[in-house]
Amino acid sequence: MRTDVASDVIERLEVCSLPTARRVAAMLDQEPDAMHEGLALPRGWQFILLGADTPRKALRSDGFPGLGVPIPDLGLPRLMLAGRTVDYLGDIPIGATLRRSSRIEDIVEKNGPSGPMALLTVGHRLKLRDELVLTETQTYALLAADRGRAAAKRPEMAYTPAPGSAHRTIVPDETLLFQYSALGFNSHKIHINRQYAQEVEALPDLVVNGGLITLLMTQFVRHDLAATPSRLQTRHLAPLYCDRPLTIVAEKVGLAWRVSALDDQGLLCARMEVETQ
């Protein structure tokens, strides 16, 4: 059932500040002093411009603040990122002031074998002066109270990379999850509160932020593949957990790249289709 609840556009001025760019660089183990005003913000780092400023009293029960717009509860207390699409239409200079517009674009309520759920789509646009430089659409799955146990018992999606595929293994630890959550002002409890993740949502451990997975995959495209993304589409298929190795694998598909994130069992958890310049 499609719910006609598209929200009004919320506009904000956002500053692509040098200190924040330096902190993202530090989080990614890059040289912070390599950042300077006027340098193009590395593609994938736009999450620092899409954070929420939701007062604590308005947070969802799971702690999620929404990203630019308040996210309704709909009687569905759990939330997971399902996917995102980003179009890079221009560069964002560090130090620039941008106008961000955000809105809920769609809510589709469903009733499946595991109970009620909803897919909620949030759209963002960033303009530099009057020029649209980035659009990002995020889709969230809102889940019923008993769905956390279903998420912990996800179906297995084995994936065997082609021989010679580019790959890198990363271990997202608690510090990385904290730093990413802090830089994006994301207080979702499944990323920062182990007791909540395990006892309330019945998950094995802290969940790696979907946005952090997208960031790490985009960094892989930029650094390991030496490519500049112009468009990316990410689907999150299953959670990845703190302190467990995450392997990023890339394969060329025509003129584009298919980038996959595998868990410590080699199971497919996220997939990104990337168009490059």
Stockholm file with secondary structure:
# STOCKHOLM 1.0

chainA/1-277         MRTDVASDVIERLEVCSLPTARRVAAMLDQEPDAMHEGLALPRGWQFILLGADTPRKALRSDGFPGLGVPIPDLGLPRLMLAGRTVDYLGDIPIGATLRRSSRIEDIVEKNGPSGPMALLTVGHRLKLRDELVLTETQTYALLAADRGRAAAKRPEMAYTPAPGSAHRTIVPDETLLFQYSALGFNSHKIHINRQYAQEVEALPDLVVNGGLITLLMTQFVRHDLAATPSRLQTRHLAPLYCDRPLTIVAEKVGLAWRVSALDDQGLLCARMEVETQ
#=GR chainA/1-277 SS CEECCCCCCEEEEEECCHHHHHHHHHHTTSCGGGCCTTSBCCTTGGGGGSCCCCCGGGSCTTCCCCSSSCCCCTTCCEEEEEEEEEEECSCCBTTCEEEEEEEEEEEEEEEETTEEEEEEEEEEEEEETTEEEEEEEEEEEEECTTHHHHHHTCCCCBCCCCTTCEEEEECCCHHHHHHHHHHTTCCCHHHHCHHIIIIISCCSSCBCCHHHHHHHHHHHHHHTSCCCEEEEEEEECSCCBTTSCEEEEEEEETTEEEEEEECTTSBEEEEEEEEEC
#=GC SS_cons         CEECCCCCCEEEEEECCHHHHHHHHHHTTSCGGGCCTTSBCCTTGGGGGSCCCCCGGGSCTTCCCCSSSCCCCTTCCEEEEEEEEEEECSCCBTTCEEEEEEEEEEEEEEEETTEEEEEEEEEEEEEETTEEEEEEEEEEEEECTTHHHHHHTCCCCBCCCCTTCEEEEECCCHHHHHHHHHHTTCCCHHHHCHHIIIIISCCSSCBCCHHHHHHHHHHHHHHTSCCCEEEEEEEECSCCBTTSCEEEEEEEETTEEEEEEECTTSBEEEEEEEEEC
//
